[in-house]
Amino acid sequence: MSASIAFSEIETMLKRCAPGATWRMATHSRVVIFDGKTYRSLPKYDLVELGHVRKMIRYLNINRECAGEFLPL
């Protein structure tokens, strides 16, 4: 089992490192929108595996140094 993180921590990181990012619940996942891009694969559960978070950060071009201050990347 890989490391997981609570969505509340991801939300905090998004507020600080991706100002203007929005998210919503979809049928099977969370949809995160930032800077004209849409990431549709973030699991909707409270605990999210770090691999999903890393992929989202890369795809949405969120500053990795900033994200690293909030998440154990």
Secondary structure, DSSP 8 states (H G I E B T S, - for coil): ---EEEHHHHHHHHHHHSTT-EEEE-SSEEEEEETTEEEEEEESSSEEEHHHHHHHHHHHT--HHHHHHHS--
